[in-house]
Amino acid sequence: MVIGVCTIHLDLPGCHSLKDKRRILKSILARLGNDFNISVAEVERNDAWQHAVLGVACVSSDQGNVHRLLTKVVRSIEKGRFDAQVADYEIEVV
């Protein structure tokens, strides 16, 4: 069993309140969960209006599949029509 964890740092330049941030993150979390069958949640910077940190986790039997899937998740945020920009990310395979 291989476990993959990805930490994604997002910039949310269009947010002017926590309500704006929650609206954007709710859309991102729902889309990622449905499209990739992964677990995803906001894990840090909960009170910062224009920044968020997402934690993404998946399980597979192959290390290559885990890394490819998590890379696709990051790319989908970068290319998606979200009001968010990927500032940094880190993939860890256990």
N, CA and C atoms as an extended XYZ file, in Angstrom:
282
Properties=species:S:1:pos:R:3:atomname:S:1:resname:S:1:resid:I:1 pbc="F F F"
N         0.857       -1.175        0.000 N   MET     1
C         0.000        0.000        0.000 CA  MET     1
C         0.900        1.235        0.000 C   MET     1
N         0.591        2.174       -0.882 N   VAL     2
C         1.342        3.415       -1.012 CA  VAL     2
C         0.390        4.572       -0.725 C   VAL     2
N         0.836        5.493        0.126 N   ILE     3
C         0.038        6.664        0.490 CA  ILE     3
C         0.730        7.901       -0.053 C   ILE     3
N        -0.032        8.742       -0.723 N   GLY     4
C         0.501        9.987       -1.249 CA  GLY     4
C        -0.148       11.174       -0.568 C   GLY     4
N         0.671       12.154       -0.226 N   VAL     5
C         0.188       13.373        0.416 CA  VAL     5
C         0.742       14.563       -0.357 C   VAL     5
N        -0.119       15.498       -0.678 N   CYS     6
C         0.303       16.695       -1.387 CA  CYS     6
C        -0.172       17.916       -0.605 C   CYS     6
N         0.729       18.839       -0.371 N   THR     7
C         0.404       20.100        0.292 CA  THR     7
C         0.462       21.190       -0.772 C   THR     7
N        -0.655       21.885       -0.954 N   ILE     8
C        -0.753       22.894       -2.004 CA  ILE     8
C        -0.997       24.259       -1.368 C   ILE     8
N        -0.111       25.206       -1.632 N   HIS     9
C        -0.251       26.574       -1.139 CA  HIS     9
C        -0.910       27.413       -2.236 C   HIS     9
N        -2.017       28.041       -1.902 N   LEU    10
C        -2.770       28.828       -2.874 CA  LEU    10
C        -2.755       30.307       -2.524 C   LEU    10
N        -2.697       31.134       -3.551 N   ASP    11
C        -2.935       32.564       -3.409 CA  ASP    11
C        -4.324       32.835       -3.960 C   ASP    11
N        -5.091       33.621       -3.233 N   LEU    12
C        -6.463       33.961       -3.616 CA  LEU    12
C        -6.575       35.478       -3.723 C   LEU    12
N        -6.048       36.071       -4.794 N   PRO    13
C        -5.942       37.531       -4.872 CA  PRO    13
C        -7.285       38.253       -4.931 C   PRO    13
N        -8.341       37.592       -5.373 N   GLY    14
C        -9.635       38.252       -5.503 CA  GLY    14
C       -10.489       38.235       -4.248 C   GLY    14
N       -10.003       37.639       -3.181 N   CYS    15
C       -10.791       37.527       -1.953 CA  CYS    15
C       -10.675       38.789       -1.105 C   CYS    15
N       -11.823       39.260       -0.655 N   HIS    16
C       -11.860       40.432        0.213 CA  HIS    16
C       -12.497       40.123        1.562 C   HIS    16
N       -12.854       38.854        1.756 N   SER    17
C       -13.426       38.439        3.032 CA  SER    17
C       -13.294       36.921        3.155 C   SER    17
N       -13.529       36.424        4.351 N   LEU    18
C       -13.510       34.972        4.548 CA  LEU    18
C       -14.650       34.305        3.788 C   LEU    18
N       -15.743       35.023        3.604 N   LYS    19
C       -16.875       34.488        2.841 CA  LYS    19
C       -16.469       34.237        1.386 C   LYS    19
N       -15.723       35.164        0.781 N   ASP    20
C       -15.216       34.968       -0.576 CA  ASP    20
C       -14.290       33.750       -0.635 C   ASP    20
N       -13.420       33.651        0.354 N   LYS    21
C       -12.473       32.542        0.394 CA  LYS    21
C       -13.203       31.206        0.491 C   LYS    21
N       -14.175       31.112        1.373 N   ARG    22
C       -14.923       29.860        1.554 CA  ARG    22
C       -15.660       29.466        0.271 C   ARG    22
N       -16.187       30.438       -0.448 N   ARG    23
C       -16.900       30.168       -1.699 CA  ARG    23
C       -15.950       29.539       -2.724 C   ARG    23
N       -14.774       30.115       -2.866 N   ILE    24
C       -13.790       29.605       -3.828 CA  ILE    24
C       -13.298       28.224       -3.408 C   ILE    24
N       -12.952       28.069       -2.138 N   LEU    25
C       -12.430       26.782       -1.664 CA  LEU    25
C       -13.478       25.676       -1.746 C   LEU    25
N       -14.721       26.002       -1.474 N   LYS    26
C       -15.781       25.000       -1.554 CA  LYS    26
C       -15.877       24.451       -2.977 C   LYS    26
N       -15.759       25.332       -3.957 N   SER    27
C       -15.794       24.919       -5.355 CA  SER    27
C       -14.602       24.037       -5.699 C   SER    27
N       -13.413       24.436       -5.266 N   ILE    28
C       -12.193       23.664       -5.545 CA  ILE    28
C       -12.259       22.292       -4.884 C   ILE    28
N       -12.639       22.249       -3.617 N   LEU    29
C       -12.682       20.983       -2.877 CA  LEU    29
C       -13.680       20.016       -3.490 C   LEU    29
N       -14.840       20.511       -3.869 N   ALA    30
C       -15.863       19.648       -4.470 CA  ALA    30
C       -15.393       19.102       -5.811 C   ALA    30
N       -14.815       19.971       -6.634 N   ARG    31
C       -14.358       19.549       -7.966 CA  ARG    31
C       -13.261       18.504       -7.862 C   ARG    31
N       -12.274       18.744       -7.003 N   LEU    32
C       -11.163       17.800       -6.873 CA  LEU    32
C       -11.631       16.456       -6.332 C   LEU    32
N       -12.487       16.493       -5.318 N   GLY    33
C       -12.993       15.246       -4.743 CA  GLY    33
C       -13.760       14.413       -5.751 C   GLY    33
N       -14.577       15.067       -6.569 N   ASN    34
C       -15.371       14.357       -7.571 CA  ASN    34
C       -14.532       13.869       -8.744 C   ASN    34
N       -13.637       14.709       -9.233 N   ASP    35
C       -12.864       14.370      -10.429 CA  ASP    35
C       -11.789       13.319      -10.181 C   ASP    35
N       -11.186       13.318       -9.001 N   PHE    36
C       -10.031       12.465       -8.759 CA  PHE    36
C       -10.239       11.411       -7.678 C   PHE    36
N       -11.376       11.404       -7.004 N   ASN    37
C       -11.650       10.434       -5.939 CA  ASN    37
C       -10.533       10.446       -4.880 C   ASN    37
N       -10.263       11.624       -4.350 N   ILE    38
C        -9.221       11.833       -3.347 CA  ILE    38
C        -9.829       12.478       -2.120 C   ILE    38
N        -9.061       12.536       -1.063 N   SER    39
C        -9.464       13.297        0.119 CA  SER    39
C        -8.736       14.628        0.076 C   SER    39
N        -9.464       15.715        0.296 N   VAL    40
C        -8.861       17.050        0.236 CA  VAL    40
C        -9.536       17.945        1.265 C   VAL    40
N        -8.728       18.782        1.928 N   ALA    41
C        -9.252       19.690        2.946 CA  ALA    41
C        -8.309       20.876        3.103 C   ALA    41
N        -8.855       21.975        3.610 N   GLU    42
C        -8.015       23.114        3.971 CA  GLU    42
C        -7.352       22.767        5.301 C   GLU    42
N        -6.021       22.870        5.350 N   VAL    43
C        -5.305       22.409        6.541 CA  VAL    43
C        -4.565       23.506        7.289 C   VAL    43
N        -4.349       24.660        6.671 N   GLU    44
C        -3.645       25.771        7.322 CA  GLU    44
C        -4.183       27.093        6.800 C   GLU    44
N        -3.769       28.174        7.470 N   ARG    45
C        -4.104       29.541        7.055 CA  ARG    45
C        -5.619       29.756        6.968 C   ARG    45
N        -6.354       29.180        7.896 N   ASN    46
C        -7.821       29.241        7.869 CA  ASN    46
C        -8.372       30.647        7.959 C   ASN    46
N        -7.689       31.548        8.649 N   ASP    47
C        -8.208       32.899        8.836 CA  ASP    47
C        -7.607       33.924        7.886 C   ASP    47
N        -6.714       33.502        7.024 N   ALA    48
C        -6.107       34.426        6.054 CA  ALA    48
C        -7.026       34.537        4.845 C   ALA    48
N        -7.380       35.740        4.464 N   TRP    49
C        -8.321       35.952        3.369 CA  TRP    49
C        -7.765       35.549        2.021 C   TRP    49
N        -6.517       35.868        1.760 N   GLN    50
C        -5.987       35.688        0.415 CA  GLN    50
C        -4.984       34.546        0.285 C   GLN    50
N        -4.964       33.659        1.255 N   HIS    51
C        -4.055       32.514        1.211 CA  HIS    51
C        -4.770       31.292        1.775 C   HIS    51
N        -4.412       30.124        1.251 N   ALA    52
C        -4.963       28.870        1.759 CA  ALA    52
C        -3.935       27.769        1.537 C   ALA    52
N        -3.999       26.761        2.369 N   VAL    53
C        -3.158       25.587        2.211 CA  VAL    53
C        -4.087       24.370        2.204 C   VAL    53
N        -4.009       23.603        1.107 N   LEU    54
C        -4.826       22.409        0.978 CA  LEU    54
C        -3.976       21.168        1.216 C   LEU    54
N        -4.570       20.188        1.875 N   GLY    55
C        -3.941       18.886        2.036 CA  GLY    55
C        -4.710       17.880        1.203 C   GLY    55
N        -3.992       17.140        0.379 N   VAL    56
C        -4.598       16.153       -0.511 CA  VAL    56
C        -3.982       14.799       -0.188 C   VAL    56
N        -4.803       13.758       -0.099 N   ALA    57
C        -4.299       12.421        0.198 CA  ALA    57
C        -4.946       11.397       -0.721 C   ALA    57
N        -4.149       10.390       -1.095 N   CYS    58
C        -4.677        9.280       -1.890 CA  CYS    58
C        -3.909        8.015       -1.540 C   CYS    58
N        -4.516        6.878       -1.867 N   VAL    59
C        -3.922        5.570       -1.582 CA  VAL    59
C        -3.954        4.750       -2.863 C   VAL    59
N        -2.878        4.009       -3.117 N   SER    60
C        -2.798        3.153       -4.298 CA  SER    60
C        -1.834        2.010       -4.011 C   SER    60
N        -1.746        1.104       -4.953 N   SER    61
C        -0.789        0.004       -4.810 CA  SER    61
C         0.522        0.302       -5.522 C   SER    61
N         0.581        1.418       -6.273 N   ASP    62
C         1.765        1.740       -7.065 CA  ASP    62
C         2.226        3.165       -6.797 C   ASP    62
N         3.498        3.336       -6.522 N   GLN    63
C         4.065        4.645       -6.214 CA  GLN    63
C         3.959        5.599       -7.406 C   GLN    63
N         4.161        5.098       -8.604 N   GLY    64
C         4.067        5.923       -9.804 CA  GLY    64
C         2.674        6.478      -10.010 C   GLY    64
N         1.652        5.642       -9.767 N   ASN    65
C         0.266        6.093       -9.900 CA  ASN    65
C        -0.054        7.208       -8.917 C   ASN    65
N         0.425        7.082       -7.700 N   VAL    66
C         0.176        8.097       -6.679 CA  VAL    66
C         0.786        9.432       -7.100 C   VAL    66
N         2.032        9.412       -7.527 N   HIS    67
C         2.709       10.654       -7.920 CA  HIS    67
C         2.021       11.289       -9.140 C   HIS    67
N         1.650       10.471      -10.126 N   ARG    68
C         0.956       10.989      -11.317 CA  ARG    68
C        -0.379       11.619      -10.944 C   ARG    68
N        -1.133       10.962      -10.071 N   LEU    69
C        -2.442       11.469       -9.677 CA  LEU    69
C        -2.316       12.814       -8.959 C   LEU    69
N        -1.387       12.895       -8.021 N   LEU    70
C        -1.229       14.146       -7.278 CA  LEU    70
C        -0.721       15.269       -8.173 C   LEU    70
N         0.100       14.946       -9.151 N   THR    71
C         0.549       15.954      -10.114 CA  THR    71
C        -0.625       16.442      -10.957 C   THR    71
N        -1.515       15.533      -11.341 N   LYS    72
C        -2.711       15.921      -12.103 CA  LYS    72
C        -3.616       16.832      -11.279 C   LYS    72
N        -3.709       16.572       -9.987 N   VAL    73
C        -4.517       17.409       -9.107 CA  VAL    73
C        -3.986       18.840       -9.109 C   VAL    73
N        -2.690       18.993       -8.953 N   VAL    74
C        -2.071       20.328       -8.949 CA  VAL    74
C        -2.298       21.013      -10.297 C   VAL    74
N        -2.094       20.285      -11.391 N   ARG    75
C        -2.282       20.866      -12.727 CA  ARG    75
C        -3.726       21.285      -12.963 C   ARG    75
N        -4.667       20.535      -12.423 N   SER    76
C        -6.076       20.897      -12.620 CA  SER    76
C        -6.423       22.197      -11.904 C   SER    76
N        -5.794       22.452      -10.765 N   ILE    77
C        -6.007       23.732      -10.080 CA  ILE    77
C        -5.371       24.857      -10.880 C   ILE    77
N        -4.161       24.612      -11.395 N   GLU    78
C        -3.460       25.632      -12.169 CA  GLU    78
C        -4.210       25.996      -13.444 C   GLU    78
N        -4.787       25.007      -14.105 N   LYS    79
C        -5.466       25.242      -15.375 CA  LYS    79
C        -6.968       25.454      -15.225 C   LYS    79
N        -7.475       25.254      -14.019 N   GLY    80
C        -8.907       25.368      -13.783 CA  GLY    80
C        -9.387       26.804      -13.825 C   GLY    80
N       -10.656       26.945      -13.800 N   ARG    81
C       -11.273       28.278      -13.835 CA  ARG    81
C       -11.612       28.747      -12.427 C   ARG    81
N       -10.663       28.562      -11.550 N   PHE    82
C       -10.837       28.984      -10.167 CA  PHE    82
C       -10.179       30.343       -9.983 C   PHE    82
N       -10.602       31.070       -8.973 N   ASP    83
C        -9.964       32.343       -8.636 CA  ASP    83
C        -8.812       32.092       -7.675 C   ASP    83
N        -7.984       31.098       -8.008 N   ALA    84
C        -6.868       30.715       -7.141 CA  ALA    84
C        -5.639       30.436       -7.996 C   ALA    84
N        -4.483       30.734       -7.433 N   GLN    85
C        -3.216       30.481       -8.110 CA  GLN    85
C        -2.364       29.606       -7.206 C   GLN    85
N        -1.760       28.592       -7.789 N   VAL    86
C        -0.871       27.715       -7.022 CA  VAL    86
C         0.444       28.451       -6.804 C   VAL    86
N         0.755       28.743       -5.545 N   ALA    87
C         2.006       29.420       -5.204 CA  ALA    87
C         3.133       28.409       -5.033 C   ALA    87
N         2.815       27.251       -4.466 N   ASP    88
C         3.819       26.221       -4.209 CA  ASP    88
C         3.087       24.919       -3.905 C   ASP    88
N         3.775       23.809       -4.104 N   TYR    89
C         3.212       22.520       -3.703 CA  TYR    89
C         4.340       21.544       -3.406 C   TYR    89
N         4.006       20.519       -2.629 N   GLU    90
C         4.967       19.487       -2.257 CA  GLU    90
C         4.262       18.156       -2.260 C   GLU    90
N         4.845       17.174       -2.924 N   ILE    91
C         4.294       15.829       -2.973 CA  ILE    91
C         5.195       14.907       -2.170 C   ILE    91
N         4.561       14.135       -1.290 N   GLU    92
C         5.291       13.166       -0.465 CA  GLU    92
C         4.621       11.808       -0.620 C   GLU    92
N         5.412       10.803       -0.929 N   VAL    93
C         4.904        9.450       -1.099 CA  VAL    93
C         5.481        8.589        0.017 C   VAL    93
N         4.599        7.916        0.735 N   VAL    94
C         5.003        7.084        1.875 CA  VAL    94
C         4.760        5.624        1.550 C   VAL    94
